[in-house]
Amino acid sequence: MSEQPYFDTVNAVEYYVGSARQWAFFHQKAMGFNLKAYSGPETGVRDRVSYLMEQGNINLVFTSFLNHDSPIAEHVKLHGDGVRDISLKVPNIDETSEYVKKRGVVKPGKVETIKGDFGRMKKSVIPAYGDTIHSLVDLSEYDDKVPPGFEPSNIREKSSGLKRIDHIVGNVEDRKMDSWVDYYIRGMGFEQLVTFDDKDISTEYSSLRSKVVQYNDRSIVFPINEPALGLKKSQIQEYLDYYNSPGVQHIALETDNIIKTVTDLKQRGVEFLYTPAKYYDTLAEHVGNIDEDIEKLKELYILVDRDEYGYLLQIFTKPMGDRPTFFYEIIQRKGARSFGKGTFKALFESIEREQARRGNL
Ligand code: FE2
């Protein structure tokens, strides 16, 4: 990147959920996140509770409402449990705001200064797809211990080996993908990474189109999906129907040892999508030599894909909430820079089996 970065990395992802305590408990016990901080009536915040969870460089915040007329309650009623805020760390909020404003596509909100126990945090909000937002957070005058209004907590949990966020995927309406790609590129200075065409990502029944934007040497990676017409309902359309708007479909969490991580997550109770045994019969032909034992991958349902740079291993969880909307991907990269184009078909067939069981195919 020639100019200095205006956005550093994903700071945190905040979810609005029906019960923050239960989401936090699940991420702690089943996924190995530490409880880093808590905010609620006990810390002087009257209308909500939030749990900040941390593993590696991944920061997740689970927030729920205490009053029925809260906008958080509205969000949960409309969308179910889901991602509200993909917060981005910026080196200098005034410069980033100015830069975004000048580009004339995205309107950042007023810069707010929030005083806390650890200094001054500066923040501005820009809208994204659906009810999703990006809080731009400047921590240059803030000791990054815990956010304002939060109390540090030290509940440590055995890590499952998750290190960082690899990418965060948004689902948008049919024919809206290009305008959202443009929003990030023209509006925020992102670059397009790869394109898939319709034919690449389709099964007998349903299909999608996907484009990927990135910033700061892939510190921030946002694939954007839209539904495409197939014989039956696209899984992206199913998402849109249940979420009632565009929103975050999945977050890919990176590990250095996917076999160890997935074995651990399964033992702790995380449920993953099933991959048929026959996928592994021809795997070696598709991906060539890999370090991992294919029998082990088959046992865990882990998918493998190769591109010109190397290969990657990945697996997808079942939806995390009650609606068939948000889920996680666990990914390990061994050189590959892509997102698993070759495994999309296997993934789709898995998702469609679940979709059919819900009577939505
Ligand atoms: Fe992904």
Boltz pocket constraint, residues with backbone or C-beta under 6 A from the ligand:
constraints:
  - pocket:
      binder: B
      contacts: [[A, 167], [A, 169], [A, 250], [A, 252], [A, 329], [A, 339]]
      max_distance: 6.0
